[in-house]
Amino acid sequence: MNRDQPAFKETGDAIDLHGRVDALEVKLARVTRDLLEARSQIWRLERRTLWGILTHRFTPQLWRHHQYPPRRLRVPAWYLSATPPEPAPVIAIVTPSLNQGDFIAHTIDSVLSQDYPNLTYHVQDGHSHDRTLETLKRFGSGVSYACSRDQGQAHAINLGFSAATGDIMGYLNSDDMLLPGTLAYVATFFMKNPNVDIVYGHRVIVDEHGDEVGRWVLPPHDDNTLKWVDFVPQETLFWRRRVWDKLGGFDEKFQFALDWDFLLRAQANGFRFARLPRFLGCFRVHDVQKTARMNDVAERESARLREQYLRRKVEPKEIDRALRPYLRRHVFFFRLYKFPLVKY
C-alpha cells in the first residue's frame, strides 16, 4: 500500500452521507422538541381537566341555582308512602300570591296532593291581574283564598295566618312546590321531637318547566352561621304555633329578608332548630321571580340584620371567612349524598 495515499478516500458519496446524517439529526431534534411540547400541552390539559373535576365536585353548591342541565324530577318511592301520625296535628299553610298564574296551579296541587288529613290551606292574593283567580276557583273548597291589595309579602303572609288555626305552620310561595309526603314527614318529626320548634330540609331547584336543575344538601343546623347568612330554604321551613305567637308574625318592614329576620328573632328567643335529613320542597328559578329582581334590597336588608345581630358592621371578606367551616361541612354532606353513602 502506498504510504502517501490517504487512509480514507473522500468521495462524493461520503460527502452525501455526512449531509444526510446532519439533516436527520436536525429532523430528530425538531421531532423531539415537538413531542416535548405536545407532552407539555397534554399535561396542562390533564391538569386543567383534573382541576375542573375536583372544582366541580368539591365546590359548594349552595346559592347556585343552575348546577346541571334540566332533568326530570324524581323522588324516592318512600316519599310517596309517607303516612301522617295519629292523631295528625293541624298544619296551616299560607301561599302569598301576585301574578304567578303560570305556576300557582302546580304550587296548590303540590300541597293538596299530599292528602294530609288535617290541613288548613289559604292563598292570600294581592289582586293579581293574570289568570290566578281563575286557577284558584278551579280548586273549589280544597283551598280558601282572599283577593285584596297588600303592603308586601310579609303583610300578605300575616293576613293569611290571621284567621288560620294550626299546631304547625309554614308558607309556600306561589311558584314553589312541596315534595310528596312532606307534610306527613314533618308532622311525624314534630310529634316525636317535642323539644324542637323549627325545622327545614334539603332543597331541589327546578326551572320554569318543573325540570330539576340542582340540589342543595345542607349540613346540620348551625346557630352561629345563621347570624352571618340565611341558608335556610324557605319552602322547606315549618314551625310550631308557639313560635308564631311569641314573635308576632313577620316583620312587614322587610321586603326581602323577612324569612331571615323571622329566624334570627326565633333564635334570639331560644327556640330550637333542626335540619331534617330529607328533601322537602322545590324552589323554582325563572326570569321574573322576586329573588332575581331585588338584589339591591337584599343587600341592604341583609347588612342591617348582620349589624343588628353581630353588633357591628362587617366586610365581605369577614363574611366569606365566617362561612368557610359551614361550607366545608356542606361539601362533605353533599359528596356523601352524591356517592351515594347516604340517602335522603
C-alpha positions as a Markdown table, in Angstrom:
| # | Residue | x | y | z |
|---|---|---|---|---|
| 1 | Met | 0.0 | 0.0 | 0.0 |
| 2 | Asn | 1.3 | 3.4 | -0.9 |
| 3 | Arg | 2.0 | 5.3 | 2.3 |
| 4 | Asp | 1.3 | 8.6 | 0.5 |
| 5 | Gln | -2.3 | 7.6 | -0.1 |
| 6 | Pro | -4.8 | 8.8 | 2.4 |
| 7 | Ala | -6.3 | 6.0 | 4.6 |
| 8 | Phe | -9.7 | 7.1 | 3.5 |
| 9 | Lys | -10.6 | 8.5 | 0.2 |
| 10 | Glu | -13.0 | 11.4 | 0.4 |
| 11 | Thr | -15.6 | 10.6 | -2.3 |
| 12 | Gly | -18.8 | 12.4 | -3.3 |
| 13 | Asp | -20.8 | 9.5 | -1.7 |
| 14 | Ala | -19.2 | 10.1 | 1.6 |
| 15 | Ile | -20.0 | 13.8 | 1.4 |
| 16 | Asp | -23.6 | 12.9 | 0.7 |
| 17 | Leu | -23.7 | 10.5 | 3.6 |
| 18 | His | -22.5 | 13.2 | 6.1 |
| 19 | Gly | -25.1 | 15.6 | 4.8 |
| 20 | Arg | -27.9 | 13.1 | 5.2 |
| 21 | Val | -26.8 | 12.4 | 8.8 |
| 22 | Asp | -26.8 | 16.1 | 9.6 |
| 23 | Ala | -30.2 | 16.6 | 8.1 |
| 24 | Leu | -31.6 | 13.6 | 10.0 |
| 25 | Glu | -30.2 | 14.9 | 13.3 |
| 26 | Val | -31.9 | 18.2 | 12.6 |
| 27 | Lys | -35.2 | 16.4 | 11.9 |
| 28 | Leu | -34.8 | 14.3 | 15.1 |
| 29 | Ala | -34.2 | 17.4 | 17.1 |
| 30 | Arg | -37.3 | 19.1 | 15.7 |
| 31 | Val | -39.5 | 16.0 | 16.3 |
| 32 | Thr | -38.1 | 15.7 | 19.9 |
| 33 | Arg | -38.9 | 19.3 | 20.5 |
| 34 | Asp | -42.5 | 18.9 | 19.1 |
| 35 | Leu | -43.0 | 15.8 | 21.2 |
| 36 | Leu | -41.9 | 17.6 | 24.4 |
| 37 | Glu | -44.2 | 20.5 | 23.6 |
| 38 | Ala | -47.1 | 18.1 | 22.9 |
| 39 | Arg | -46.5 | 16.3 | 26.1 |
| 40 | Ser | -46.4 | 19.6 | 28.0 |
| 41 | Gln | -49.7 | 20.6 | 26.4 |
| 42 | Ile | -51.3 | 17.2 | 27.3 |
| 43 | Trp | -50.1 | 17.6 | 30.8 |
| 44 | Arg | -51.5 | 21.1 | 31.1 |
| 45 | Leu | -54.8 | 19.9 | 29.6 |
| 46 | Glu | -54.9 | 16.9 | 32.1 |
| 47 | Arg | -54.2 | 19.3 | 34.9 |
| 48 | Arg | -57.0 | 21.6 | 33.9 |
| 49 | Thr | -59.4 | 18.7 | 33.4 |
| 50 | Leu | -58.5 | 17.2 | 36.8 |
| 51 | Trp | -58.8 | 20.6 | 38.4 |
| 52 | Gly | -62.2 | 21.1 | 36.7 |
| 53 | Ile | -63.4 | 17.8 | 38.1 |
| 54 | Leu | -62.1 | 18.5 | 41.6 |
| 55 | Thr | -63.5 | 22.0 | 41.5 |
| 56 | His | -66.9 | 20.8 | 40.4 |
| 57 | Arg | -67.0 | 18.0 | 43.0 |
| 58 | Phe | -65.7 | 20.0 | 45.9 |
| 59 | Thr | -67.1 | 23.5 | 45.3 |
| 60 | Pro | -70.0 | 24.5 | 47.5 |
| 61 | Gln | -73.4 | 24.2 | 45.6 |
| 62 | Leu | -75.3 | 26.4 | 48.0 |
| 63 | Trp | -76.7 | 29.6 | 46.3 |
| 64 | Arg | -76.0 | 28.0 | 42.9 |
| 65 | His | -79.3 | 27.8 | 41.0 |
| 66 | His | -78.2 | 26.1 | 37.8 |
| 67 | Gln | -75.9 | 23.1 | 38.6 |
| 68 | Tyr | -76.6 | 20.8 | 35.7 |
| 69 | Pro | -78.8 | 20.6 | 32.5 |
| 70 | Pro | -82.5 | 20.1 | 33.1 |
| 71 | Arg | -83.6 | 16.6 | 34.0 |
| 72 | Arg | -86.8 | 15.0 | 35.0 |
| 73 | Leu | -87.6 | 15.5 | 38.7 |
| 74 | Arg | -87.6 | 12.1 | 40.6 |
| 75 | Val | -88.2 | 11.3 | 44.2 |
| 76 | Pro | -87.6 | 8.0 | 46.2 |
| 77 | Ala | -90.6 | 5.7 | 46.4 |
| 78 | Trp | -90.7 | 6.0 | 50.2 |
| 79 | Tyr | -91.6 | 9.7 | 49.8 |
| 80 | Leu | -94.9 | 8.6 | 48.2 |
| 81 | Ser | -95.7 | 6.2 | 51.0 |
| 82 | Ala | -95.2 | 8.6 | 54.0 |
| 83 | Thr | -98.1 | 8.4 | 56.4 |
| 84 | Pro | -99.1 | 11.1 | 59.0 |
| 85 | Pro | -99.2 | 10.3 | 62.7 |
| 86 | Glu | -102.4 | 9.6 | 64.5 |
| 87 | Pro | -103.9 | 11.9 | 65.5 |
| 88 | Ala | -102.5 | 14.1 | 62.9 |
| 89 | Pro | -101.7 | 17.7 | 64.1 |
| 90 | Val | -103.3 | 20.5 | 62.2 |
| 91 | Ile | -101.0 | 22.1 | 59.7 |
| 92 | Ala | -101.7 | 25.6 | 58.4 |
| 93 | Ile | -100.1 | 26.6 | 55.0 |
| 94 | Val | -100.4 | 30.1 | 53.5 |
| 95 | Thr | -99.4 | 31.0 | 50.0 |
| 96 | Pro | -98.8 | 34.7 | 49.3 |
| 97 | Ser | -99.5 | 35.3 | 45.6 |
| 98 | Leu | -99.2 | 38.1 | 43.0 |
| 99 | Asn | -99.3 | 37.4 | 39.3 |
| 100 | Gln | -97.9 | 33.9 | 39.3 |
| 101 | Gly | -100.7 | 32.4 | 37.2 |
| 102 | Asp | -98.2 | 30.3 | 35.2 |
| 103 | Phe | -97.1 | 28.4 | 38.3 |
| 104 | Ile | -99.6 | 28.7 | 41.1 |
| 105 | Ala | -101.6 | 25.6 | 40.0 |
| 106 | His | -98.5 | 23.5 | 40.5 |
| 107 | Thr | -98.0 | 25.1 | 43.9 |
| 108 | Ile | -101.5 | 24.4 | 45.1 |
| 109 | Asp | -101.5 | 20.9 | 43.6 |
| 110 | Ser | -98.3 | 20.1 | 45.5 |
| 111 | Val | -100.0 | 20.9 | 48.7 |
| 112 | Leu | -103.4 | 19.3 | 48.1 |
| 113 | Ser | -101.9 | 16.1 | 46.6 |
| 114 | Gln | -100.2 | 15.5 | 50.0 |
| 115 | Asp | -103.6 | 14.1 | 51.1 |
| 116 | Tyr | -102.8 | 15.3 | 54.6 |
| 117 | Pro | -105.9 | 14.7 | 56.8 |
| 118 | Asn | -105.7 | 17.8 | 58.9 |
| 119 | Leu | -104.8 | 20.7 | 56.6 |
| 120 | Thr | -105.7 | 24.3 | 56.5 |
| 121 | Tyr | -104.6 | 25.9 | 53.2 |
| 122 | His | -105.1 | 29.6 | 52.3 |
| 123 | Val | -103.9 | 31.7 | 49.4 |
| 124 | Gln | -103.6 | 35.4 | 50.0 |
| 125 | Asp | -103.6 | 37.1 | 46.6 |
| 126 | Gly | -102.5 | 40.7 | 46.2 |
| 127 | His | -105.0 | 41.4 | 43.4 |
| 128 | Ser | -103.4 | 39.6 | 40.5 |
| 129 | His | -104.3 | 40.7 | 37.0 |
| 130 | Asp | -103.4 | 37.4 | 35.3 |
| 131 | Arg | -105.3 | 34.1 | 35.4 |
| 132 | Thr | -104.5 | 33.4 | 39.1 |
| 133 | Leu | -108.1 | 33.9 | 40.3 |
| 134 | Glu | -109.4 | 31.6 | 37.5 |
| 135 | Thr | -107.0 | 29.0 | 38.7 |
| 136 | Leu | -108.0 | 29.4 | 42.4 |
| 137 | Lys | -111.7 | 28.9 | 41.5 |
| 138 | Arg | -110.9 | 25.6 | 39.8 |
| 139 | Phe | -109.7 | 24.1 | 43.1 |
| 140 | Gly | -113.1 | 24.7 | 44.8 |
| 141 | Ser | -113.2 | 24.0 | 48.5 |
| 142 | Gly | -109.7 | 22.5 | 48.6 |
| 143 | Val | -108.2 | 25.9 | 49.2 |
| 144 | Ser | -109.5 | 29.1 | 50.7 |
| 145 | Tyr | -108.4 | 32.4 | 49.2 |
| 146 | Ala | -108.8 | 36.1 | 49.6 |
| 147 | Cys | -108.0 | 38.8 | 47.0 |
| 148 | Ser | -107.0 | 42.2 | 48.3 |
| 149 | Arg | -104.2 | 44.7 | 47.9 |
| 150 | Asp | -101.4 | 44.3 | 50.5 |
| 151 | Gln | -98.3 | 46.1 | 51.6 |
| 152 | Gly | -95.9 | 43.4 | 50.5 |
| 153 | Gln | -95.1 | 39.8 | 51.0 |
| 154 | Ala | -94.7 | 39.9 | 54.8 |
| 155 | His | -98.1 | 41.7 | 55.1 |
| 156 | Ala | -99.8 | 39.1 | 52.8 |
| 157 | Ile | -98.4 | 36.2 | 54.9 |
| 158 | Asn | -99.6 | 37.8 | 58.2 |
| 159 | Leu | -103.0 | 38.4 | 56.6 |
| 160 | Gly | -103.2 | 34.8 | 55.6 |
| 161 | Phe | -102.3 | 33.5 | 59.0 |
| 162 | Ser | -104.5 | 36.0 | 60.9 |
| 163 | Ala | -107.5 | 33.6 | 60.9 |
| 164 | Ala | -105.7 | 30.3 | 60.4 |
| 165 | Thr | -105.6 | 27.6 | 63.1 |
| 166 | Gly | -102.8 | 25.1 | 63.2 |
| 167 | Asp | -100.3 | 23.4 | 65.5 |
| 168 | Ile | -97.7 | 23.5 | 62.7 |
| 169 | Met | -97.3 | 26.4 | 60.3 |
| 170 | Gly | -95.4 | 27.2 | 57.1 |
| 171 | Tyr | -95.8 | 29.3 | 54.0 |
| 172 | Leu | -95.1 | 28.4 | 50.4 |
| 173 | Asn | -94.5 | 31.0 | 47.6 |
| 174 | Ser | -96.8 | 30.8 | 44.6 |
| 175 | Asp | -94.1 | 29.5 | 42.3 |
| 176 | Asp | -92.5 | 26.9 | 44.6 |
| 177 | Met | -93.7 | 23.4 | 45.5 |
| 178 | Leu | -93.7 | 20.8 | 48.3 |
| 179 | Leu | -92.4 | 17.3 | 47.5 |
| 180 | Pro | -94.6 | 14.3 | 48.0 |
| 181 | Gly | -95.1 | 13.2 | 51.7 |
| 182 | Thr | -93.5 | 16.3 | 53.1 |
| 183 | Leu | -96.4 | 17.2 | 55.5 |
| 184 | Ala | -96.7 | 13.7 | 56.9 |
| 185 | Tyr | -92.9 | 13.6 | 57.4 |
| 186 | Val | -92.8 | 17.0 | 59.1 |
| 187 | Ala | -95.8 | 16.2 | 61.3 |
| 188 | Thr | -94.3 | 12.9 | 62.4 |
| 189 | Phe | -91.0 | 14.5 | 63.3 |
| 190 | Phe | -92.7 | 17.2 | 65.4 |
| 191 | Met | -94.7 | 14.6 | 67.2 |
| 192 | Lys | -91.6 | 12.6 | 68.0 |
| 193 | Asn | -89.5 | 15.6 | 69.0 |
| 194 | Pro | -91.5 | 17.9 | 71.2 |
| 195 | Asn | -88.4 | 20.0 | 72.1 |
| 196 | Val | -87.8 | 21.1 | 68.5 |
| 197 | Asp | -89.6 | 24.3 | 67.4 |
| 198 | Ile | -88.4 | 25.0 | 63.8 |
| 199 | Val | -87.4 | 22.5 | 61.1 |
| 200 | Tyr | -86.2 | 22.7 | 57.5 |
| 201 | Gly | -84.7 | 20.3 | 55.0 |
| 202 | His | -82.8 | 19.9 | 51.7 |
| 203 | Arg | -83.9 | 21.7 | 48.6 |
| 204 | Val | -84.5 | 20.7 | 45.0 |
| 205 | Ile | -84.2 | 23.5 | 42.4 |
| 206 | Val | -86.5 | 23.4 | 39.3 |
| 207 | Asp | -86.8 | 25.6 | 36.2 |
| 208 | Glu | -89.8 | 27.2 | 34.7 |
| 209 | His | -90.9 | 23.8 | 33.2 |
| 210 | Gly | -90.6 | 21.9 | 36.5 |
| 211 | Asp | -87.4 | 20.1 | 35.5 |
| 212 | Glu | -84.7 | 19.7 | 38.1 |
| 213 | Val | -81.6 | 21.8 | 37.6 |
| 214 | Gly | -79.9 | 21.5 | 41.0 |
| 215 | Arg | -80.0 | 20.3 | 44.7 |
| 216 | Trp | -78.9 | 21.8 | 48.0 |
| 217 | Val | -77.8 | 19.4 | 50.6 |
| 218 | Leu | -77.3 | 21.2 | 53.9 |
| 219 | Pro | -75.3 | 20.1 | 57.0 |
| 220 | Pro | -76.9 | 20.0 | 60.4 |
| 221 | His | -78.1 | 23.4 | 61.7 |
| 222 | Asp | -75.6 | 25.9 | 62.9 |
| 223 | Asp | -76.8 | 28.8 | 65.1 |
| 224 | Asn | -73.6 | 30.9 | 64.6 |
| 225 | Thr | -73.6 | 30.7 | 60.8 |
| 226 | Leu | -77.2 | 31.8 | 60.7 |
| 227 | Lys | -76.1 | 35.2 | 62.1 |
| 228 | Trp | -73.9 | 35.7 | 59.0 |
| 229 | Val | -76.2 | 34.4 | 56.2 |
| 230 | Asp | -79.6 | 33.0 | 55.6 |
| 231 | Phe | -79.0 | 29.4 | 54.3 |
| 232 | Val | -82.5 | 28.0 | 55.2 |
| 233 | Pro | -84.5 | 27.0 | 52.1 |
| 234 | Gln | -87.8 | 28.9 | 52.7 |
| 235 | Glu | -90.1 | 26.4 | 51.0 |
| 236 | Thr | -88.9 | 23.6 | 53.4 |
| 237 | Leu | -89.4 | 25.7 | 56.6 |
| 238 | Phe | -92.0 | 24.8 | 59.2 |
| 239 | Trp | -92.5 | 26.0 | 62.8 |
| 240 | Arg | -94.8 | 25.4 | 65.8 |
| 241 | Arg | -97.6 | 27.8 | 66.7 |
| 242 | Arg | -95.8 | 28.9 | 69.8 |
| 243 | Val | -93.0 | 30.4 | 67.7 |
| 244 | Trp | -95.6 | 32.5 | 65.8 |
| 245 | Asp | -97.4 | 33.6 | 68.9 |
| 246 | Lys | -94.1 | 34.7 | 70.6 |
| 247 | Leu | -92.7 | 36.5 | 67.6 |
| 248 | Gly | -96.0 | 38.1 | 66.4 |
| 249 | Gly | -95.6 | 37.1 | 62.7 |
| 250 | Phe | -93.3 | 38.5 | 60.0 |
| 251 | Asp | -91.8 | 42.0 | 60.2 |
| 252 | Glu | -93.6 | 44.0 | 57.5 |
| 253 | Lys | -90.7 | 46.4 | 57.2 |
| 254 | Phe | -88.7 | 43.8 | 55.3 |
| 255 | Gln | -89.3 | 43.2 | 51.6 |
| 256 | Phe | -86.7 | 40.5 | 51.0 |
| 257 | Ala | -85.1 | 39.3 | 54.3 |
| 258 | Leu | -88.3 | 38.7 | 56.1 |
| 259 | Asp | -87.5 | 35.0 | 56.5 |
| 260 | Trp | -84.0 | 35.6 | 57.8 |
| 261 | Asp | -85.4 | 38.2 | 60.3 |
| 262 | Phe | -88.0 | 35.7 | 61.5 |
| 263 | Leu | -85.4 | 33.0 | 62.0 |
| 264 | Leu | -83.0 | 35.3 | 63.8 |
| 265 | Arg | -85.7 | 36.6 | 66.2 |
| 266 | Ala | -86.7 | 32.9 | 66.8 |
| 267 | Gln | -83.1 | 32.0 | 67.6 |
| 268 | Ala | -82.7 | 35.0 | 69.9 |
| 269 | Asn | -85.8 | 33.9 | 71.8 |
| 270 | Gly | -84.3 | 30.4 | 72.4 |
| 271 | Phe | -86.3 | 28.4 | 70.0 |
| 272 | Arg | -84.6 | 25.2 | 68.8 |
| 273 | Phe | -83.9 | 24.4 | 65.2 |
| 274 | Ala | -83.4 | 21.1 | 63.3 |
| 275 | Arg | -82.3 | 20.4 | 59.8 |
| 276 | Leu | -84.3 | 17.3 | 58.6 |
| 277 | Pro | -82.5 | 14.6 | 56.6 |
| 278 | Arg | -84.8 | 14.8 | 53.6 |
| 279 | Phe | -85.7 | 16.9 | 50.5 |
| 280 | Leu | -88.9 | 18.7 | 51.5 |
| 281 | Gly | -89.6 | 21.2 | 48.7 |
| 282 | Cys | -88.7 | 22.7 | 45.3 |
| 283 | Phe | -87.5 | 26.2 | 44.7 |
| 284 | Arg | -88.4 | 27.4 | 41.2 |
| 285 | Val | -86.0 | 29.7 | 39.3 |
| 286 | His | -87.3 | 31.8 | 36.4 |
| 287 | Asp | -86.8 | 35.2 | 34.9 |
| 288 | Val | -89.5 | 37.2 | 36.7 |
| 289 | Gln | -89.1 | 35.9 | 40.2 |
| 290 | Lys | -88.7 | 38.2 | 43.1 |
| 291 | Thr | -85.3 | 36.9 | 44.1 |
| 292 | Ala | -83.8 | 37.9 | 40.7 |
| 293 | Arg | -85.2 | 41.4 | 40.9 |
| 294 | Met | -84.3 | 42.6 | 44.4 |
| 295 | Asn | -80.5 | 42.3 | 44.7 |
| 296 | Asp | -80.1 | 45.8 | 46.0 |
| 297 | Val | -82.9 | 45.5 | 48.5 |
| 298 | Ala | -81.5 | 42.1 | 49.6 |
| 299 | Glu | -78.0 | 43.5 | 50.2 |
| 300 | Arg | -79.3 | 46.5 | 52.3 |
| 301 | Glu | -81.6 | 44.4 | 54.4 |
| 302 | Ser | -79.0 | 41.7 | 54.9 |
| 303 | Ala | -76.4 | 44.2 | 56.0 |
| 304 | Arg | -78.9 | 45.7 | 58.5 |
| 305 | Leu | -79.6 | 42.3 | 60.1 |
| 306 | Arg | -75.9 | 41.4 | 60.3 |
| 307 | Glu | -75.1 | 44.7 | 62.0 |
| 308 | Gln | -78.0 | 44.1 | 64.4 |
| 309 | Tyr | -77.1 | 40.6 | 65.5 |
| 310 | Leu | -73.3 | 40.8 | 65.2 |
| 311 | Arg | -73.4 | 44.2 | 66.8 |
| 312 | Arg | -71.1 | 45.8 | 64.2 |
| 313 | Lys | -70.7 | 46.4 | 60.5 |
| 314 | Val | -68.8 | 43.6 | 58.7 |
| 315 | Glu | -66.9 | 43.5 | 55.5 |
| 316 | Pro | -67.5 | 40.9 | 52.7 |
| 317 | Lys | -64.1 | 39.2 | 53.5 |
| 318 | Glu | -65.3 | 38.6 | 57.0 |
| 319 | Ile | -68.5 | 37.0 | 55.8 |
| 320 | Asp | -66.6 | 34.7 | 53.5 |
| 321 | Arg | -64.2 | 33.7 | 56.3 |
| 322 | Ala | -67.1 | 33.1 | 58.7 |
| 323 | Leu | -68.9 | 30.9 | 56.2 |
| 324 | Arg | -65.9 | 28.6 | 55.4 |
| 325 | Pro | -66.5 | 26.0 | 58.2 |
| 326 | Tyr | -70.2 | 25.7 | 57.3 |
| 327 | Leu | -69.5 | 25.4 | 53.6 |
| 328 | Arg | -66.9 | 22.7 | 54.2 |
| 329 | Arg | -69.5 | 20.7 | 56.1 |
| 330 | His | -71.9 | 21.3 | 53.3 |
| 331 | Val | -69.5 | 19.9 | 50.7 |
| 332 | Phe | -68.9 | 16.9 | 52.9 |
| 333 | Phe | -72.6 | 16.0 | 53.2 |
| 334 | Phe | -73.2 | 16.8 | 49.5 |
| 335 | Arg | -70.4 | 14.3 | 48.5 |
| 336 | Leu | -71.8 | 11.7 | 50.9 |
| 337 | Tyr | -75.2 | 12.1 | 49.1 |
| 338 | Lys | -73.7 | 12.0 | 45.6 |
| 339 | Phe | -71.5 | 8.9 | 46.0 |
| 340 | Pro | -74.1 | 7.8 | 47.4 |
| 341 | Leu | -73.2 | 6.9 | 51.0 |
| 342 | Val | -76.4 | 8.4 | 52.5 |
| 343 | Lys | -79.9 | 8.6 | 51.2 |
| 344 | Tyr | -82.3 | 11.5 | 51.6 |
